[in-house]
Amino acid sequence: MWLLVLMFLLAAPASAEDLGELSANPFNPASTSNPFGAGSPFKPDGLNNPFSPYGSPFSNQSATNPFATDAPRLYDQQGNYRGNLSANPYDPDSTSNPYGRYGSPFSPDSIKNPFGAGSPYSPSSPTNPYGRGLRIEGR
């Protein structure tokens, strides 16, 4: 019996952890800009908590560690992948890579492009103060 349970646990895929939404909307409870919601510095798995695995400057899963290789992933409202929310400028999928697809100010898929995915008029843009932003998933 225990062997079956152990096999099930090992075979079950790991689910992604919902970390909130990357958004400039301070009224959205799931927004990282809301200091009483997902942006709280006291949230155990929050990006703004320097002691959480996703906010620590020393964690490999952190968005603030410039050497992290397992950073949180960003998705728009349609489920399209929008890169890794990472401070690592060498990660090809990082939003901080100025030459990469998701960090270049000239790429249409980049949140740094004000005429592409980073448009302040798009409801799924993280720079729209009235929109929902991008969903953040931890690993």
C-alpha positions, 0 to 999 in steps of 0.5 A: 500500500505504501509503495503505491502511495509513494509511486503516486507522489513521485509520478504526480507532476509538480504544480506551479505556485501562484505568486500574484500578478505583476501589475501597477494596479495598487487596488488589485489584491493579487497585484505586487503593487498592493502593499496589503495583498500580493505585494506585502513584504510579510507574505510568506511567498511574496516577491517583496519579502526579502526572506521568502524564496521568491524575494530573497537576493540569495535564492535561486528562485528569486526575482531579485537574485542577479544569478538566479536560474529558476526565477518565476515565470510570467504569463498574460491573461490568455496563457501566453508565456512572457518570460522569466521575472528575473534580475539575471541579465544573462538568462535568455528568457529574463525580463532583465536581458536587454538583448533577449526576446522578453527584455529588449525594448524593441521586441514585441513580446517584451514588457519593456516595449511601450508599443508591444506587451508593455503598452500602458493601454493594454489590460494585461500590461504590467504598466497599466495602472488600471489593468490586471497585469501578468500572472506570476508562477513560481516553480 
